[in-house]
Amino acid sequence: MQLPATFDDLILEATNSNLYKKLIAQLNKDFLLANIDLDFHEDILPSSLKFMLHETIYKLIQEKFSDYLNLLYIIDVSEKQVKMLDGTDVLKLSEAVSFLILKREWQKVWLKNKYK
């Protein structure tokens, strides 16, 4: 499986595979498991998804760092990839982490669909 390189590529691939709603459902499931109050509507626009996810990750890093780490653990984001990110600008960091989250969630959805 070749993971998408950008947010737009990921959304395009999810949409073309008819898995966008399953991606949203997986995000909602993992955020619920992490006890983070964020619920995306299944018909959310990709631009709104990107904005809301980025904003939530930014707030978690700034205000609830342990919840942020718990979320990364539950979603199973690669610790190695997170450590490679530049943490000097929290805004850019939260955007990059948001994309890592989406990539990992997409990987889960894609694999479940392929091997169902």
BELJOCOR-V219252 format. One record per residue. N is the residue number from 0. RES is the residue in one letter. PSI is psi in radians with two decimals (none if undefined). OMEGA is omega in radians with two decimals (NA if undefined). Layout:
<<N/RES/PSI/OMEGA> <N/RES/PSI/OMEGA>>
This chain:
<<0/M/2.20/3.07> <1/Q/2.03/-3.14> <2/L/2.49/3.12> <3/P/2.58/-3.09> <4/A/-0.37/-3.12> <5/T/2.89/3.09> <6/F/-0.80/-3.11> <7/D/-0.70/3.09> <8/D/-0.73/-3.14> <9/L/-0.82/-3.13> <10/I/-0.72/3.12> <11/L/-0.78/3.14> <12/E/-0.75/3.12> <13/A/-0.72/3.14> <14/T/-0.80/-3.14> <15/N/-0.48/3.13> <16/S/0.03/-3.07> <17/N/0.67/-3.13> <18/L/0.16/-3.11> <19/Y/-0.77/-3.13> <20/K/-0.59/3.10> <21/K/-0.58/3.06> <22/L/-0.78/3.11> <23/I/-0.75/3.13> <24/A/-0.69/3.12> <25/Q/-0.73/3.07> <26/L/-0.84/3.14> <27/N/-0.73/-3.14> <28/K/-0.83/-3.08> <29/D/-0.61/3.07> <30/F/-0.65/3.09> <31/L/-0.75/3.10> <32/L/-0.55/-3.14> <33/A/0.06/-3.13> <34/N/0.68/3.08> <35/I/2.20/-3.04> <36/D/1.44/3.09> <37/L/2.14/-3.11> <38/D/1.95/3.12> <39/F/2.38/3.04> <40/H/2.51/-3.06> <41/E/-0.35/3.13> <42/D/0.37/-3.12> <43/I/2.43/3.09> <44/L/2.52/3.13> <45/P/-0.64/3.13> <46/S/-0.67/3.09> <47/S/-0.68/3.08> <48/L/-0.85/-3.13> <49/K/-0.81/-3.12> <50/F/-0.85/-3.09> <51/M/-0.71/3.13> <52/L/-0.78/3.13> <53/H/-0.80/-3.13> <54/E/-0.73/-3.14> <55/T/-0.77/3.13> <56/I/-0.72/3.11> <57/Y/-0.83/-3.14> <58/K/-0.68/3.12> <59/L/-0.75/3.13> <60/I/-0.75/-3.08> <61/Q/-0.71/-2.94> <62/E/-0.51/-3.06> <63/K/1.20/-3.01> <64/F/-0.63/3.13> <65/S/-0.63/3.06> <66/D/-0.65/3.08> <67/Y/-0.84/3.13> <68/L/-0.68/3.10> <69/N/-0.74/3.11> <70/L/-0.81/3.13> <71/L/-0.67/3.12> <72/Y/-0.81/-3.11> <73/I/-0.73/3.13> <74/I/-0.41/3.13> <75/D/0.79/3.05> <76/V/2.40/-3.10> <77/S/2.10/3.12> <78/E/-0.64/3.13> <79/K/-0.77/3.13> <80/Q/-0.68/3.14> <81/V/-0.73/-3.13> <82/K/-0.43/3.13> <83/M/-0.25/-3.11> <84/L/2.64/3.09> <85/D/2.07/-3.07> <86/G/0.17/-3.09> <87/T/-0.52/3.11> <88/D/1.87/-3.04> <89/V/-0.56/3.13> <90/L/-0.82/3.12> <91/K/-0.65/3.11> <92/L/-0.81/-3.12> <93/S/-0.59/3.08> <94/E/-0.77/3.14> <95/A/-0.72/3.12> <96/V/-0.65/3.09> <97/S/-0.73/3.12> <98/F/-0.68/3.08> <99/L/-0.69/3.10> <100/I/-0.85/-3.14> <101/L/-0.70/3.12> <102/K/-0.75/-3.13> <103/R/-0.72/3.11> <104/E/-0.70/3.11> <105/W/-0.71/3.12> <106/Q/-0.78/3.12> <107/K/-0.84/-3.10> <108/V/-0.78/-3.12> <109/W/-0.80/-3.13> <110/L/-0.73/3.11> <111/K/-0.73/-3.14> <112/N/-0.71/-3.10> <113/K/-0.66/-3.03> <114/Y/0.38/3.13> <115/K/none/NA>>
